[in-house]
Amino acid sequence: MLIVLDNAESILDPQGANAQEIYGVVEELSQFDNICLCVTSRITTIPPDCKCLDVPTLSADAARSTFYRIYDTSERPDPINNILEQLEFHPLSITLLATVAHQSKWGTNRLKREWEGRRTSVLRTEHNKSLAAAIELSLSSPMFQELGPDAKALLGVVAFFPQGVDENNVDWLFPTISNRACIFDKFCMLSLTYRSNGFITMLAPLRDYLSPKDPTSSAVLCTAKDCYFTRMSVDVDPEESGFEEARWITSEDVNVEHLLNIFTSIDANSDSVWDASANFMKHLYWHKKRLVVLGPRIEGLPDDHRSKPECLFWLSRLFDLVGNLMDRQRVLFHVLKLLREQGDDLGVAITLRELSDTNQRMGHCKEGIELAMGALEICERFGIATGKAPCLDSLARLLHEDKQLGTAEEAASCAIDLFSEQGNQYRVCQSHRTLGEIYRSKGELEKAIHHFEAALGIASSFDWHFQLFWVHYSLAQLSFDQGKVDDAHAHVELAKLHTVGDAYSMGHIIQLQAGFWCQQRQFEEAKSEVLRAAEVFEELGATGDLEKCRELLQRIEQEMENLIA
């Protein structure tokens, strides 16, 4: 005998009427050898002897097949495929979408417009079946109602965030809700949410339906927002003890960016939202090198907005990290104008120094030296002690690029002394790298090795990935200069370990390997590598580095032509 209990959540809900008696009967039925009991349910309160199978969403092919069996057309347009992907191949949603399109006789263009304008509210057929009805049925269940008045608001927060809610953050994100862990467990039991890679999340159609239409009206979401803003307000500095803890941003950056994108659009005049935006970019700068969708909105702020200079400054640093130097330079000039109008001397000095670094990387050494000297002069004139050393370090790198090696050595040595007096080990490490490069150019390889190893020792003790990457990068070049090819490749592999998924750093590694192959006259390998590096830099908009790749490629192709000749 085959007995099917379809949509059994209505009778197996532990909080429902006569639930225990009904559950007892179902459990008894499951004990008989001659009965096969099949239970479909959104809740997981089924007899323990039943084998529980999770029903997944459809595969892409199955989703398309399901849709086109109902919505019969010979076309297979990309807009429909995109909608199915946005529905995350949820069977009920796809069936409803196909049915309403079929019943309404919509063409694919009309269907696309309706979806873009109405989203999941489209999913309602003439037979009065809808996604909303299915969701509300779960929300009206006794088990859900037992969770109390905060449950729906919590569900809305899960729906609001693209990634859902990090399980490790439940306690600090929802401090006002005492039974939060129990509520989230029940959400999963009701199949309203599911756990994925440490996050409590939900399918896209449910997110679209349950996400608060007015985020500011959700007290629970606003509390979560304030908790995120507070967490980002810490000073992210390699010298500070909380630096490593700030790595949490690497797993939650998508959630935070969405939060900021929504709230900056709701209230562009809110200082707290823009302060949080600057702090978010600061976290990304140190721990996850990428651009942000907030860029155009930041640049669109009125020039007299209090937060605009700082937001632009950190935006420029993100441009720097992905090698987008033209945009970095443009944004920094805007910052410089605003800070000069405000009379912020320290800010002007810092911005001039950042501009000098940008000019150095763009190959404009003369202009960069003038900017660094201007920043140094401001620090000396106004007695800004903490600003002098960074200016000297930047000046040293520019003088090195300009082949003024003696003056560069003097500036870098002075920078190391000042940073050491200030106890700023991160900057001491960086200046050792600078001095190592200067001695490498002077041919004083023992001194170069001494300073690179000093930098390596400092960076290793703090596990600073950014510094470790560049130290091993420099040691790879130095080893190759000495003809120690195996050592060079060993340092390349060590540098790769510290890219931490950073495409820009990997581009530099590939470019370096291309140079190695070229010097070894293995031109086919060199050409392949430099083309790979060029692809990375072109995708990132790293114009200066892309130009260096093109110069190397021209050199390689010329050498290949010479060989043929």
C-alpha positions in Angstrom: 0.0 0.0 0.0 1.3 3.5 -0.9 0.0 6.4 1.2 1.0 9.9 0.1 0.6 12.8 2.6 1.1 15.8 0.3 1.8 19.3 1.9 1.8 17.5 5.3 3.0 20.6 7.2 -0.6 21.5 7.8 -1.2 18.3 9.8 2.3 17.6 11.2 2.9 21.1 12.6 3.8 20.4 16.3 1.9 23.5 17.4 -1.3 22.7 15.4 -4.6 21.4 16.6 -4.5 17.6 17.5 -0.9 17.6 16.2 0.3 14.9 18.7 -2.5 12.5 17.9 -2.1 13.0 14.1 1.7 12.7 14.4 1.2 9.4 16.4 -1.0 7.9 13.7 1.5 8.8 11.0 4.4 7.4 13.0 2.5 4.2 13.5 1.8 3.9 9.8 5.5 4.2 9.1 6.2 1.1 11.1 4.2 -1.3 8.8 6.3 -3.3 6.4 3.5 -3.5 3.8 3.0 0.3 3.7 5.1 2.8 1.9 4.5 6.2 3.4 5.5 9.3 1.3 5.4 12.6 3.1 5.9 16.0 1.4 6.3 18.9 3.7 8.0 22.2 4.2 8.7 21.3 7.8 11.0 18.6 9.0 8.9 17.2 11.8 8.4 13.8 10.2 8.6 10.3 11.8 12.2 9.3 12.7 11.9 6.1 10.7 11.2 8.0 7.5 14.2 8.6 5.2 14.4 12.4 4.7 15.3 13.7 1.3 15.9 17.4 0.5 14.3 18.4 -2.7 16.8 20.7 -4.5 16.1 23.4 -7.0 16.1 22.4 -10.6 19.1 22.2 -12.8 19.4 25.0 -15.5 18.3 22.5 -18.2 15.4 21.1 -16.2 14.3 24.7 -15.4 14.2 25.6 -19.1 12.4 22.4 -19.9 9.8 23.0 -17.3 9.2 26.6 -18.4 8.9 25.8 -22.1 6.6 22.8 -21.6 4.0 25.3 -20.2 5.0 28.4 -22.2 5.2 26.8 -25.6 7.4 28.7 -28.0 10.1 27.8 -30.5 12.2 30.8 -29.3 14.8 30.4 -26.4 15.7 34.0 -25.8 18.4 35.1 -23.3 16.0 37.4 -21.3 14.0 34.3 -20.3 17.1 32.4 -19.3 18.2 35.4 -17.2 14.8 35.5 -15.4 15.1 31.8 -14.6 18.6 32.3 -13.2 17.2 35.2 -11.0 14.6 32.8 -9.7 17.4 30.4 -8.8 15.6 27.7 -10.7 12.9 27.5 -8.0 10.3 25.0 -9.3 7.2 26.6 -8.0 8.3 30.1 -9.2 9.2 28.8 -12.7 5.9 27.0 -13.0 3.9 30.1 -11.9 5.9 32.3 -14.3 5.4 30.1 -17.3 1.7 29.7 -16.4 0.9 33.4 -16.0 2.8 34.2 -19.3 0.9 31.4 -21.1 -2.5 32.4 -19.7 -1.9 36.1 -20.5 -0.6 35.4 -24.0 2.5 37.5 -23.3 5.4 37.6 -25.8 8.9 37.3 -24.4 9.4 41.1 -24.5 6.2 41.7 -22.5 7.2 39.0 -20.1 10.6 40.6 -19.6 9.0 44.1 -18.9 6.5 42.6 -16.5 9.2 40.8 -14.5 11.4 43.9 -14.4 8.5 46.1 -13.2 6.8 43.7 -10.8 9.3 41.0 -9.9 7.7 38.2 -7.8 4.3 39.8 -7.7 4.0 38.5 -11.4 3.9 35.0 -10.0 0.1 34.8 -9.6 -2.0 32.8 -12.0 -5.7 33.1 -13.0 -6.4 30.0 -10.9 -5.5 32.1 -7.8 -2.3 30.2 -7.2 0.7 32.4 -6.2 4.1 32.4 -4.7 2.8 34.9 -2.1 0.1 32.4 -1.1 2.6 29.6 -0.6 4.9 31.8 1.5 2.0 33.2 3.6 0.8 29.7 4.3 4.1 29.0 6.0 4.0 32.3 7.8 0.5 31.5 9.1 1.5 28.1 10.5 1.2 27.6 14.2 5.0 26.8 14.4 5.8 30.2 12.8 3.3 32.1 14.9 4.8 30.6 18.1 8.0 32.4 17.4 6.6 35.7 18.4 6.3 39.2 16.8 10.0 39.5 15.9 10.1 36.5 13.7 8.8 38.1 10.5 11.1 41.1 11.0 14.1 38.7 11.4 13.0 36.9 8.2 13.0 40.3 6.5 16.6 40.9 7.5 17.7 37.5 6.1 15.8 38.5 2.9 17.4 41.9 2.7 21.0 40.7 2.6 22.2 39.1 -0.6 24.2 36.6 1.4 21.7 36.1 4.2 23.0 36.3 7.8 26.4 35.0 9.0 25.6 32.4 11.7 28.6 33.7 13.7 27.0 37.2 13.8 23.6 36.3 15.0 24.3 37.4 18.6 25.8 40.8 17.9 23.5 41.6 15.0 20.3 41.1 16.9 21.1 42.0 20.6 17.5 42.9 21.4 16.0 39.5 20.5 16.5 36.9 23.2 15.5 33.7 21.4 17.2 34.5 18.1 19.1 31.2 17.8 15.8 29.2 18.3 14.0 31.4 15.7 16.7 30.8 13.0 16.6 27.1 13.7 12.8 27.1 13.2 13.1 29.1 10.0 15.2 26.2 8.6 12.7 23.6 9.9 10.0 25.5 8.0 12.1 25.6 4.8 11.9 29.3 4.8 15.7 29.5 5.0 18.6 27.1 4.6 22.2 27.0 5.7 25.0 27.5 3.1 28.7 28.1 3.8 28.1 29.5 7.2 25.3 31.8 6.2 21.5 31.5 6.9 20.0 32.5 3.6 17.0 31.9 1.3 16.1 31.4 -2.3 15.9 34.5 -4.5 12.1 34.5 -5.0 11.5 34.4 -1.2 14.1 37.1 -0.7 12.3 39.3 -3.2 9.0 38.8 -1.6 10.1 39.1 2.1 12.7 41.9 1.9 11.4 45.1 3.5 10.0 47.4 0.9 11.0 50.4 3.1 14.2 49.3 4.9 14.0 52.3 7.3 10.7 51.0 8.7 12.2 47.8 10.0 13.5 48.4 13.5 15.4 45.0 13.4 17.1 45.9 10.2 18.1 49.3 11.4 19.6 47.8 14.5 21.6 45.4 12.3 22.7 48.4 10.2 23.9 50.2 13.3 25.8 47.1 14.5 27.6 46.9 11.2 28.4 50.6 11.2 29.9 50.3 14.7 31.9 47.2 13.8 33.4 49.1 10.8 34.3 52.2 12.9 37.4 50.6 14.4 40.8 51.9 13.2 42.0 49.4 10.6 45.8 49.8 10.9 48.4 47.0 10.6 50.0 48.4 13.8 46.9 47.9 15.8 45.8 44.7 17.6 42.4 44.7 15.9 43.8 44.5 12.4 43.4 40.8 11.9 39.9 40.8 13.4 38.9 43.2 10.6 39.3 40.4 8.1 35.7 39.5 8.7 35.0 41.9 5.8 36.4 39.4 3.3 33.3 37.1 3.8 30.7 39.8 4.3 31.6 42.5 1.9 28.7 41.8 -0.4 26.2 42.2 2.4 27.8 45.4 3.7 28.0 46.9 0.2 24.3 46.2 -0.4 23.4 47.8 2.9 25.4 50.9 2.1 24.1 51.1 -1.4 20.5 51.0 -0.2 20.9 53.5 2.7 23.0 56.0 0.7 20.3 56.1 -1.9 17.6 56.6 0.8 19.4 59.4 2.7 22.3 60.9 0.9 22.6 63.6 3.6 23.3 61.1 6.4 26.8 61.6 7.9 26.7 58.2 9.6 26.1 56.3 6.3 28.9 58.1 4.5 31.3 57.6 7.4 30.5 53.9 7.3 31.1 54.0 3.5 34.6 55.4 4.0 35.2 52.8 6.7 34.0 50.1 4.4 36.4 51.1 1.7 39.2 51.3 4.3 38.4 47.7 5.3 38.5 46.6 1.6 41.8 48.5 1.1 43.6 46.4 3.7 41.8 43.1 3.4 39.9 42.7 0.1 41.3 44.6 -2.9 38.4 45.5 -5.2 36.3 48.4 -6.4 32.8 49.3 -5.0 29.5 50.1 -6.6 29.4 53.3 -4.5 31.9 55.1 -6.6 29.6 57.1 -8.8 27.4 58.0 -5.8 30.4 59.2 -3.9 31.6 61.4 -6.8 28.1 62.7 -7.2 28.0 64.1 -3.6 27.9 67.9 -3.3 31.4 69.3 -2.8 30.4 70.9 0.5 29.3 67.5 1.9 31.3 66.8 5.1 32.2 63.2 4.1 33.1 63.7 0.5 36.9 64.3 0.9 37.4 61.2 3.0 35.2 59.0 0.8 37.0 60.2 -2.3 40.3 59.6 -0.7 39.5 55.9 0.1 37.9 55.5 -3.3 41.2 56.7 -4.8 43.1 54.1 -2.8 40.9 51.3 -4.2 41.6 52.6 -7.7 45.3 52.3 -6.8 45.0 48.7 -5.6 43.5 47.6 -8.9 46.0 49.7 -10.9 43.4 52.1 -12.2 45.9 55.0 -12.0 44.2 57.6 -14.2 41.0 57.5 -12.1 43.1 57.5 -8.9 44.9 60.7 -10.1 41.6 62.4 -11.2 39.9 61.7 -7.8 42.9 62.8 -5.8 43.1 66.1 -7.6 39.4 66.6 -6.6 40.3 65.7 -3.0 43.2 68.2 -3.1 40.9 71.0 -4.3 38.3 70.3 -1.5 41.0 70.1 1.3 42.6 73.3 0.2 39.3 75.1 0.3 38.8 73.7 3.8 42.3 74.8 4.9 43.2 71.2 6.0 47.1 71.4 5.8 47.7 67.8 7.0 45.1 66.5 4.5 46.7 68.5 1.7 50.1 67.1 2.5 48.8 63.5 2.6 47.0 64.0 -0.7 50.1 65.5 -2.4 52.1 62.5 -1.2 49.5 60.1 -2.6 49.5 62.0 -5.9 53.3 61.8 -6.0 53.1 58.0 -5.5 50.6 57.8 -8.4 52.9 59.8 -10.6 55.8 57.5 -9.8 53.8 54.4 -10.8 52.7 56.2 -14.0 56.3 56.9 -14.8 56.0 60.7 -14.3 58.9 61.0 -11.9 59.6 64.8 -12.3 56.0 65.7 -11.5 56.0 63.2 -8.7 59.2 64.6 -7.1 57.7 68.1 -7.1 54.5 66.9 -5.4 56.5 64.9 -2.8 58.7 68.0 -2.1 55.5 70.1 -1.7 54.1 67.6 0.8 57.4 67.5 2.7 57.6 71.3 2.8 54.0 71.6 4.3 54.9 69.0 7.0 58.1 70.9 7.9 56.4 74.3 7.9 53.5 73.3 10.1 55.5 70.9 12.3 53.6 67.8 11.2 56.1 65.2 12.6 54.1 62.1 11.6 53.8 63.3 8.0 57.5 63.9 7.3 58.6 60.2 7.2 56.0 59.0 4.6 56.9 62.0 2.4 60.6 61.0 2.5 59.8 57.4 1.7 57.7 58.5 -1.3 60.4 60.9 -2.4 63.0 58.1 -2.1 61.1 55.9 -4.5 60.6 58.7 -7.0 64.3 59.7 -6.9 65.2 56.0 -7.4 63.0 55.8 -10.5 64.6 59.1 -11.7 68.1 57.4 -11.3 69.1 59.9 -8.5 70.3 57.0 -6.4 72.5 58.8 -3.9 69.8 61.3 -3.0 67.2 58.4 -2.9 69.4 56.4 -0.5 69.7 59.4 1.8 65.9 60.0 1.8 65.0 56.3 2.4 67.6 56.0 5.3 66.1 59.1 6.9 62.6 57.7 6.5 63.6 54.4 8.3 65.1 56.4 11.2 61.9 58.5 11.6 59.6 55.6 11.3 61.6 53.7 13.9 61.4 56.6 16.3 57.7 56.6 15.9 57.5 52.8 16.4 55.7 52.4 13.0 56.9 48.9 12.1 54.7 48.7 9.0 56.3 51.8 7.5 59.8 50.7 8.6 59.2 47.5 6.7 58.1 49.4 3.6 61.1 51.7 3.7 63.5 48.7 4.0 62.0 47.5 0.8 62.5 50.9 -0.8 66.2 51.0 0.3 66.7 47.4 -0.9 65.5 48.4 -4.4 67.8 51.4 -4.4 70.9 49.2 -3.5 69.8 46.7 -6.1 69.9 49.4 -8.7 73.3 50.6 -7.4 74.6 47.0 -7.8 75.3 46.8 -4.1 73.6 43.4 -3.8 74.7 42.5 -0.3 73.2 45.7 1.1 70.1 45.1 -1.0 69.7 41.6 0.5 70.2 42.9 4.0 67.3 45.4 3.7 65.0 42.9 1.9 65.7 40.4 4.7 65.0 43.0 7.3 61.7 43.8 5.6 60.9 40.0 5.4 61.6 39.6 9.1 59.2 42.4 10.1 56.5 41.4 7.7 56.7 37.7 8.7 56.3 38.4 12.4 53.1 40.3 11.7 51.9 38.1 8.8 51.4 41.2 6.6 50.4 39.6 3.2 50.8 42.8 1.2 54.4 43.4 2.4 55.3 39.8 2.1 54.1 39.7 -1.4 56.3 42.6 -2.5 59.4 41.5 -0.5 59.3 38.0 -2.2 58.7 39.7 -5.5 61.8 41.9 -5.0 63.9 38.9 -3.8 62.8 37.0 -6.9 64.2 39.8 -9.1 67.3 40.0 -7.1 67.9 36.2 -7.2 67.5 36.3 -11.0 70.0 39.2 -11.3 72.5 36.9 -9.5 71.7 34.0 -11.9 70.0 32.0 -9.1 67.1 30.9 -11.3 65.8 28.3 -8.8 65.8 30.7 -6.0 64.0 33.3 -8.1 61.2 30.8 -8.9 61.0 29.8 -5.3 60.4 33.4 -4.3 57.8 33.7 -7.0 55.9 30.8 -5.5 56.1 32.3 -2.1 54.9 35.6 -3.4 51.9 33.8 -4.9 50.9 32.5 -1.5 50.5 36.1 -0.3 48.3 37.4 -3.2 45.3 36.3 -1.2 43.2 36.0 -4.3 44.2 39.5 -5.5 44.1 39.6 -9.3 46.3 42.7 -9.5 49.1 41.1 -7.6 48.8 37.9 -9.7 49.1 40.1 -12.8 52.4 41.4 -11.5 53.6 37.8 -10.8 52.7 36.7 -14.4 54.4 39.8 -15.8 57.6 39.0 -13.7 57.6 35.5 -15.0 57.3 36.8 -18.5 60.4 38.9 -17.9 62.3 35.8 -16.6 61.4 33.8 -19.7 62.5 36.7 -21.9 65.9 37.0 -20.2 66.3 33.2 -20.6 65.5 33.7 -24.3 62.5 31.4 -24.1 60.4 33.8 -26.1 57.3 31.7 -26.8 56.8 31.2 -23.0 57.5 34.9 -22.4 55.0 36.0 -25.0 52.3 33.7 -23.6 52.9 35.0 -20.0 52.9 38.7 -21.0 49.7 38.3 -22.9 48.1 36.7 -19.8 49.3 39.6 -17.7 48.0 42.2 -20.2 44.5 40.6 -20.0 44.5 41.0 -16.2 45.6 44.6 -16.3 43.2 45.5 -19.1 40.3 44.0 -17.2 41.2 45.9 -14.1 41.8 49.2 -16.0 45.4 49.3 -14.8 46.6 51.5 -17.7 50.2 52.1 -16.4 50.9 48.4 -15.9 49.1 47.5 -19.2 51.5 49.9 -21.0 54.5 48.2 -19.4 53.2 44.9 -20.6 52.9 46.2 -24.1 56.5 47.5 -24.0 57.7 44.1 -22.8 55.6 42.4 -25.6 57.2 44.6 -28.2 60.6 43.7 -26.9 59.8 40.0 -27.0 58.4 40.2 -30.5 61.5 42.1 -31.7 63.8 39.5 -30.2 61.8 36.7 -31.9 62.1 38.5 -35.2 65.9 38.9 -34.7 66.1 35.1 -34.0 64.3 34.4 -37.3 66.5 36.8 -39.2 
